[in-house]
Amino acid sequence: MHLLPVMPSTGALGMTLVALLVAGRALPAWASGARYAAWAAFMMFALTVWRVELRLADQLAPDNEDKVSRVVLRIAGLPRQSPDSRQFEAEVLSSRPQGVPSQIMVSWNAPGYAGVYGRRDATPAEFPELVPGQVWQMALTLRTPSGARNPSAFDYEAYVFAQGVRAKGSVRGSPQLVRDDGWVGVSGSAQRARHYVREAMQPYLEGKRYGAVLLALTIGDQASVGPGQ
């Protein structure tokens, strides 16, 4: 599917369905298995096209690119922690202006943020507790995810597209906590449980050489694992 330059149109799918129906009726009775297999394969293909079209339509409006949007969002994933930043997936509940995707990746950087590798051993900056299920009001500078155009490199754009993340947002100003929706849905509850497990483990792992590795093995939190580990 990802090798297609464009998705098939509704008309093309309709014509293919008619052709399959006509061809299926012309097959002898002993070939009914092939007929049903072809119909099932077509229905799966059409369902995939429909889901891809929904994902493509859920995109950042061009007018919102690299501009500040006021967004009310719910934390949907376990926040990744570094000494001077936090990053998490979020579900957008409302936005001004409109045209913000339903799922985004939010980066909240402390003043003087020095980049991904800038302050790994520095004194941690202060952040409020970020818990999956919390609803925040934030001002975000949004942009569409992009990756390096290197054929041999990791395809970041394909990765975030598969995850449903259709925009990245950088926090501006001081976000406000609106409410805590608690244990929302199966996925949200799982992420919230991971948060509390991490919070319970961190006091015992702080300062330990392989503490970050143990967290990664236990709950899949790999953000704090250094290159040497």
N, C-alpha and C positions, 0 to 999 in steps of 0.2 A: 504493500500500500504506500509506503514512504518513498518508493521509487517513481510513483506517478507524478508527472509535472503538474497536473491539475486533477481535481476530483471529477468523476463522471457526472454529467448533468442528469437531472431528473428524466429528461426525455430519452437520453441514452439508456438509462436503467430500464425505463418502461419498454423501449423497443427490444432490449435484451430479454426481458421477461416474456414478452409476446412471442419472440422467436423460440424461447425454451418451451413454452406451452405448446406451440404448434409442432415443434420437433418431437416433443414428448408424446403427443397423441399419435404421431406417425410411427412410433416404435412398436415392435411386436410385444405381445404380452410377456414373453420370457425376459424382455429387457426392462421390465418395470423398475427393477432395482437401480439401474443406471439413470432412469428418468428421475426417480425420487432423490438420488444422490446429487444430480445436477441442480434440481430445484433447491435442495437444502444448501448447496454451496453458493448458489446465487443469493439466497436470503441472508446468509452469513456475510457475504460481500456487501450487500446493500445496507445491512445493519452497521457494518464497519464504516462505510462511507458516510452514513448519517451521523455517527458519533464523531467522526473526524470533522465534518462540517460544523457541528455544534462547537467543537473545541476551537476551530479556526474563527468562528464568529465571535467567540468570547475573547476579544482582543482590546488592547488599549487604543482609544481613539487617537488619530494622528494629532489633533489639536491639543491633546493632553501630554504629548511627548515632552519630557524635560521641563514640565511645568508643575507648580504646586497644586495639589488637589486636597480637599478636606474629606477625609475618609473615616467612616465608622466601621470597625473591623473586629472580628473575633479571632483570637489566636487559635490556630488549628494544628500546629505541630510543636514538638518539643523545641524550645528556643536553644539555639547554639550559642554557647558562652565563650567569650575570650576576654582578656583583661580590660579592654576598652571598647567592646562592642557586643551587641546582641543581634541575632538574626533568627527569623522564624517565618513559617508559612502562615498566611492569614486568609480568612474568608471575609470578603467585602460584603457588608450589610447595606451600606448606602454611601454615596459619594456626591460631592459638588466640585466640579460639574459632573454630569453623567459621562459614561464612556470609559469606566474603569472596570477591568475584568473581575470576575467573581472570585478568583484565587490569585494571590500575589505573594511575593517574597519581600519581607520588610527587613531593612538594616537600620539599626539604631546605634549610632556611634557617639562615643563620649567626646567632649571638647578636646581638641588636640589629637584626634585619632590619627595614627601613623601607618595605617594599612594593615593588611592581614598578618604580616610577620613583624610588625613594628614594636609591639609591647608585650610579647608573650611572657617575659619574666618581670614585667613592671608591676607596680602596685595597682591592683584592680580598681577601676573606676566604679562609682556607685550607680546602681540602676535599681528601679523598683522591681519587686518580684513579678516575673512574667510567667503566668500559668496558662496552659491550654484551657480554653473555655472563657477566659476574660474578654470583655468587650472594651475596646479603647477607641477614643476619638483622636485622630492624628492628622497633622499636615505632612503630606508626603510629596517628594519630587519623584515622579514616576517615569519609567522608560521601559521600552520593550527589551527583553533579554537578548543579548547577542554574544557570539563566541568567535574565537579565532578561526579564520578561513584557511586552516591547515589540514590537508587531506589525511595526514597521519596523526592528528591531534584528537583529543577527546571532543566529541560533538556535544558541547554544552547546550546549544539551542535545542537539539533533539531531546536531550535529557530533561530539561525543564518543561518542554512541551508535553512529554510523556507523563510528567508528574502533575500536569494541569496548571502549572505556574505560567501566567501569561503576561506578567509585568513585575518589575522590581521597583521597590519604593525606598527612598532614604528619608528618615525622619527629620523634620524641621521644627524648631521650637520645642515646646513642652507638651507632650501628649497628656491626655486626661483619661483616667480610668472611669468608665461609665458604669459598669456592673460586672458581675461574675455569673455567667450562665451555668457554671458547674459542669457536671458530667453530661455533655451533649453528644448523643449518638454513640455508635460503637467505636468509630475511629477517634472521635474527640475524647471519649472516656479512656481509650488505650493510651493516648498521648498524655492525658492528665495523670494516669497511673505511672507512666514512665517518669514524669516530672517528680512525683512524690518519692519514687524509689531512688532517684538521683539525689534528691534533697536528704534522704535518710542515709545514703552511703557516703556523701561527700565529707562529713566531719571525720569519718574514720579513714578516709583515703587522702585527705589533704596533706601534702608534703611527701607522700609516698612516691617512690620512683615509678611504679607501675600502676598508680591509682587511676590514671586516665584510661589505661588499657583495660583495667577491670570494669570500669564504667562502660567502655565500648563493648566488651564481651557480654555484659549483663543486660544493657538496655539499648545497645546500638548507638550510644552517644560518642561519636568519633571526633567531634570538633576540637576537643582539648588534647588529642593524641599528637605529640610532636613528631617530626620527621625521624628522630633517633629511636623512636619506640616502635 
